[in-house]
């Protein structure tokens, strides 16, 4: 018995030395390969979307339904988040401005911060968490239960009915939600200013609108269309191409939120750079 163990131990020791070297190389190779495959797949998915969106028949009823589900159903969460965001930002900024005797600049500073960056970015992240995961889980469950295959058999275009309508609804509804969130956030800031002061609504909103310019509003509004498109497209892509089985539903919802949130930050970074270059 001891001789057998002594004969096997050099072989096992040799395998233990060889496996870690190949293991890291194999993992890195698979990760790079998977990344480029995902990029190619989502590119083809995007091209198919632009091909199907202009091709009749047009699913207007489903588009209105998805706009209601994606936009109207998200209003309470977006409104509560925006109100807390404006209130907390005002309360946290007051002590710093008071140290420099610039407390009167508080409405203008909060307004520019919310309109330019905080409002669109935070609303897009909330949108990605709620809508992106919902779309991914819904389409993944339809894929698991073979409802998408049944639509193809019944001569219905599942891509146009399921993907195109949801992506368009997300693209159109997120800008409206951002406008709503900005307004609610400014109302929260007004309450925050009056917690330790007495500022009339006329004076507060006069300072807000005097500090804002068209160059603040237009880029912030335009990039929300790209936020909504990215969230809707990634959610549909992850759900439409999910793996069969109940585990694929959870993975599709989780990966849709992660990649959609990451794309929001990437698009925001590109938009900020382009805006700064155009202004200079």
Backbone torsions as a table, in degrees:
resi	resn	phi	psi	omega
1	UNK	NA	-43.3	-179.6
2	UNK	-67.8	-35.6	178.3
3	UNK	-65.9	-37.8	178.6
4	UNK	-63.9	-43.4	179.1
5	UNK	-65.7	-38.5	-179.8
6	UNK	-69.6	-27.6	178.1
7	UNK	-77.7	-31.1	-178.2
8	UNK	-83.6	-25.5	-174.7
9	UNK	-63.4	-38.8	176.9
10	UNK	-62.5	-37.5	179.1
11	UNK	-65.9	-45.0	179.6
12	UNK	-65.3	-36.9	178.2
13	UNK	-65.6	-36.9	178.4
14	UNK	-66.9	-41.4	178.9
15	UNK	-65.8	-36.3	179.1
16	UNK	-65.2	-28.0	178.6
17	UNK	-81.1	-31.9	-175.6
18	UNK	-81.1	-39.2	-172.5
19	UNK	-61.5	-45.3	-179.1
20	UNK	-61.6	-32.5	179.9
21	UNK	-67.6	-45.4	180.0
22	UNK	-75.9	-25.7	-176.3
23	UNK	-65.2	-47.8	-179.9
24	UNK	-64.3	-39.6	179.3
25	UNK	-67.0	-39.7	178.9
26	UNK	-66.5	-41.2	179.8
27	UNK	-64.3	-46.5	-179.3
28	UNK	-63.8	-39.0	179.0
29	UNK	-65.0	-42.3	-179.5
30	UNK	-67.9	-36.5	179.1
31	UNK	-66.2	-44.8	178.7
32	UNK	-63.9	-43.4	179.2
33	UNK	-62.6	-43.4	179.5
34	UNK	-64.7	-37.0	180.0
35	UNK	-63.1	-48.2	-178.6
36	UNK	-69.0	-32.5	175.5
37	UNK	-66.2	-40.2	177.6
38	UNK	-65.8	-40.5	178.6
39	UNK	-62.8	-45.2	179.2
40	UNK	-64.7	-40.1	-177.9
41	UNK	-67.8	-43.9	-179.1
42	UNK	-72.2	-26.9	174.4
43	UNK	-66.5	-45.3	176.3
44	UNK	-64.0	-36.9	177.1
45	UNK	-63.2	-40.9	178.9
46	UNK	-67.2	-42.8	178.5
47	UNK	-63.2	-37.0	177.1
48	UNK	-66.9	-35.3	177.0
49	UNK	-61.5	-48.6	-178.9
50	UNK	-66.7	-25.8	176.2
51	UNK	-73.6	-40.9	-176.4
52	UNK	-80.1	-24.8	-173.2
53	UNK	-68.2	-27.3	-178.2
54	UNK	-98.9	0.2	-176.2
55	UNK	-97.9	126.9	176.0
56	UNK	-70.8	159.7	1.9
57	UNK	-79.8	156.6	-177.5
58	UNK	-103.5	131.3	-176.1
59	UNK	-92.8	74.3	-177.4
60	UNK	-69.4	-38.9	-179.1
61	UNK	-64.3	-43.5	178.3
62	UNK	-67.8	-34.0	176.9
63	UNK	-64.0	-42.5	177.5
64	UNK	-65.9	-38.3	178.2
65	UNK	-64.1	-45.9	179.8
66	UNK	-68.4	-32.6	176.3
67	UNK	-64.7	-38.4	176.4
68	UNK	-66.0	-46.6	-177.5
69	UNK	-68.0	-40.1	-176.7
70	UNK	-80.5	-41.6	-174.8
71	UNK	-87.4	-60.0	-174.4
72	UNK	-65.2	-39.6	-178.8
73	UNK	-69.7	-17.7	179.5
74	UNK	-91.5	-7.6	-176.5
75	UNK	-60.1	-46.8	-178.2
76	UNK	-59.7	-46.2	-179.3
77	UNK	-64.6	-43.0	179.3
78	UNK	-65.6	-41.1	-179.4
79	UNK	-65.4	-44.0	178.9
80	UNK	-64.2	-43.3	179.7
81	UNK	-63.0	-43.0	-178.5
82	UNK	-67.2	-39.5	179.4
83	UNK	-63.1	-46.8	178.8
84	UNK	-64.2	-37.9	179.8
85	UNK	-62.0	-48.5	178.8
86	UNK	-64.8	-39.6	-179.9
87	UNK	-65.9	-47.9	-177.7
88	UNK	-67.7	-40.4	179.6
89	UNK	-61.9	-39.3	179.3
90	UNK	-68.1	-45.0	-179.2
91	UNK	-64.4	-40.3	-178.6
92	UNK	-73.8	-27.8	-177.6
93	UNK	-84.8	-22.6	-176.0
94	UNK	-59.3	-49.1	-177.7
95	UNK	-60.0	-39.2	-179.7
96	UNK	-65.2	-45.0	178.7
97	UNK	-68.2	-32.8	179.4
98	UNK	-66.0	-30.4	178.0
99	UNK	-64.4	-30.5	-179.9
100	UNK	-100.3	6.6	179.8
101	UNK	68.6	26.7	-177.5
102	UNK	-115.6	34.6	-177.4
103	UNK	-66.5	-24.2	178.9
104	UNK	-69.7	-16.9	179.0
105	UNK	-84.6	1.6	-175.3
106	UNK	-60.4	-47.4	178.8
107	UNK	-60.2	-41.1	-178.9
108	UNK	-66.9	-42.5	-178.5
109	UNK	-65.5	-43.9	-179.7
110	UNK	-66.0	-40.0	-179.1
111	UNK	-63.3	-46.7	179.4
112	UNK	-63.8	-40.1	-179.9
113	UNK	-64.9	-43.3	-178.4
114	UNK	-70.2	-46.8	-174.9
115	UNK	-68.2	-43.7	-175.0
116	UNK	-71.8	-49.7	-165.7
117	UNK	-130.6	-53.0	-168.5
118	UNK	-66.4	-44.5	-179.4
119	UNK	-59.8	-56.0	178.9
120	UNK	-61.5	-42.4	-175.4
121	UNK	-68.9	-49.0	-178.2
122	UNK	-65.8	-40.9	178.4
123	UNK	-64.2	-39.3	178.2
124	UNK	-65.3	-37.1	178.3
125	UNK	-68.3	-41.7	175.0
126	UNK	-62.0	-40.5	178.9
127	UNK	-63.2	-41.8	178.8
128	UNK	-65.0	-39.8	180.0
129	UNK	-68.7	-38.2	-176.9
130	UNK	-87.5	-55.0	-173.1
131	UNK	-79.4	-42.8	-178.6
132	UNK	-60.8	-45.1	178.7
133	UNK	-67.9	-36.8	179.1
134	UNK	-64.5	-44.4	178.9
135	UNK	-65.3	-44.6	-179.8
136	UNK	-61.7	-44.3	-179.8
137	UNK	-68.6	-38.2	-178.5
138	UNK	-65.1	-48.9	-179.4
139	UNK	-69.9	-33.4	177.5
140	UNK	-66.3	-40.8	177.4
141	UNK	-66.6	-35.3	175.6
142	UNK	-67.5	-34.0	177.5
143	UNK	-70.0	-37.8	-180.0
144	UNK	-67.2	-42.8	-179.1
145	UNK	-83.7	7.4	174.9
146	UNK	63.2	27.5	175.8
147	UNK	-71.7	-32.8	177.8
148	UNK	-66.3	-41.5	176.4
149	UNK	-63.7	-37.0	178.3
150	UNK	-65.9	-35.8	177.6
151	UNK	-66.3	-37.2	177.7
152	UNK	-66.6	-38.2	179.0
153	UNK	-66.8	-34.6	-178.7
154	UNK	-86.0	19.3	176.1
155	UNK	62.4	32.9	173.4
156	UNK	-110.2	135.6	179.7
157	UNK	-80.0	101.6	-176.6
158	UNK	-67.6	-29.2	-179.3
159	UNK	-66.0	-45.0	179.7
160	UNK	-68.8	-41.6	-176.2
161	UNK	-72.0	-37.9	-174.3
162	UNK	-97.2	-44.5	-171.2
163	UNK	-88.1	-52.1	-174.1
164	UNK	-61.2	-43.6	-177.5
165	UNK	-66.2	-39.8	-178.6
166	UNK	-71.6	-39.0	178.6
167	UNK	-67.2	-43.1	178.0
168	UNK	-64.7	-40.3	179.2
169	UNK	-64.3	-42.2	178.2
170	UNK	-65.9	-38.8	179.7
171	UNK	-65.6	-36.7	-177.2
172	UNK	-84.6	-31.4	-174.0
173	UNK	-83.4	-32.8	-177.3
174	UNK	-62.6	-42.4	175.8
175	UNK	-58.2	-39.0	177.9
176	UNK	-66.9	-38.0	177.5
177	UNK	-66.3	-35.0	178.9
178	UNK	-67.6	-40.9	176.5
179	UNK	-61.5	-44.4	177.2
180	UNK	-61.6	-43.6	-179.6
181	UNK	-65.4	-38.3	178.2
182	UNK	-63.0	-42.7	179.8
183	UNK	-65.0	-44.7	179.0
184	UNK	-66.2	-37.7	178.3
185	UNK	-63.7	-38.2	176.8
186	UNK	-68.2	-35.5	175.0
187	UNK	-65.2	-39.4	174.5
188	UNK	-64.2	-36.6	176.7
189	UNK	-66.7	-37.6	177.3
190	UNK	-61.5	-41.4	177.4
191	UNK	-66.7	-38.9	178.5
192	UNK	-64.5	-36.3	177.3
193	UNK	-65.6	-37.2	-176.9
194	UNK	-84.2	-1.8	175.7
195	UNK	-66.6	-35.6	179.1
196	UNK	-125.8	33.2	179.9
197	UNK	-167.2	-173.1	179.8
198	UNK	-140.7	88.9	-177.7
199	UNK	-116.7	127.8	179.8
200	UNK	-72.2	156.7	179.5
201	UNK	-64.9	-35.2	179.0
202	UNK	-64.0	-45.7	179.7
203	UNK	-66.8	-41.6	-177.8
204	UNK	-62.3	-52.2	-176.0
205	UNK	-74.6	-22.6	172.6
206	UNK	-65.1	-44.6	176.6
207	UNK	-65.8	-35.1	179.2
208	UNK	-63.3	-50.1	-175.9
209	UNK	-74.9	-25.7	175.3
210	UNK	-70.1	-29.2	-178.4
211	UNK	-83.4	-18.4	-177.2
212	UNK	-90.3	143.3	176.6
213	UNK	-125.0	168.7	179.4
214	UNK	-63.4	-33.0	178.4
215	UNK	-68.3	-16.8	174.7
216	UNK	-84.9	-37.4	-173.9
217	UNK	-81.7	-46.0	-171.1
218	UNK	-64.9	-51.6	179.2
219	UNK	-62.9	-37.5	179.8
220	UNK	-65.4	-33.7	179.5
221	UNK	-76.8	-39.3	-177.0
222	UNK	-66.2	-41.2	-176.4
223	UNK	-68.7	-17.8	177.7
224	UNK	-68.3	-27.3	175.0
225	UNK	-64.0	-41.1	178.7
226	UNK	-69.2	-36.1	174.7
227	UNK	-59.0	-50.3	-178.7
228	UNK	-63.4	-40.3	178.7
229	UNK	-63.2	-43.5	-179.1
230	UNK	-65.1	-43.4	-179.6
231	UNK	-64.2	-46.9	-179.8
232	UNK	-65.9	-41.7	-177.7
233	UNK	-67.2	-44.5	-178.8
234	UNK	-67.9	-40.6	176.9
235	UNK	-61.0	-43.4	178.4
236	UNK	-67.7	-39.9	-179.4
237	UNK	-63.5	-45.7	-179.0
238	UNK	-66.9	-37.8	179.7
239	UNK	-76.0	-40.5	-176.7
240	UNK	-68.5	-31.9	-177.8
241	UNK	-109.5	27.6	-178.8
242	UNK	-74.1	161.8	177.6
243	UNK	-75.5	151.9	176.7
244	UNK	-68.9	145.2	179.7
245	UNK	112.2	159.4	-178.1
246	UNK	-67.5	-27.2	179.1
247	UNK	-66.3	-30.5	179.7
248	UNK	-65.9	-27.5	178.7
249	UNK	-65.2	-48.1	179.0
250	UNK	-64.6	-40.6	178.7
251	UNK	-65.2	-38.9	179.9
252	UNK	-64.8	-44.2	179.4
253	UNK	-65.3	-43.2	-178.2
254	UNK	-66.4	-48.6	-178.5
255	UNK	-67.7	-30.3	177.7
256	UNK	-64.1	-42.3	178.9
257	UNK	-65.9	-44.5	-176.5
258	UNK	-64.3	-50.3	-176.7
259	UNK	-71.3	-35.1	178.0
260	UNK	-66.8	-41.6	177.2
261	UNK	-64.0	-40.7	178.0
262	UNK	-63.8	-40.1	179.1
263	UNK	-68.0	-31.7	176.1
264	UNK	-61.7	-45.0	178.9
265	UNK	-65.8	-40.4	-179.6
266	UNK	-65.7	-46.1	178.7
267	UNK	-63.5	-38.9	179.0
268	UNK	-63.8	-41.6	178.3
269	UNK	-62.8	-43.3	178.8
270	UNK	-65.5	-41.3	-179.3
271	UNK	-64.3	-40.7	179.0
272	UNK	-64.1	-41.6	179.4
273	UNK	-65.2	-43.4	178.9
274	UNK	-65.4	-39.4	179.5
275	UNK	-64.6	-42.1	179.5
276	UNK	-66.8	-36.2	178.8
277	UNK	-69.2	-40.7	179.6
278	UNK	-68.7	-35.2	179.2
279	UNK	-71.8	-31.3	178.2
280	UNK	-81.2	NA	NA
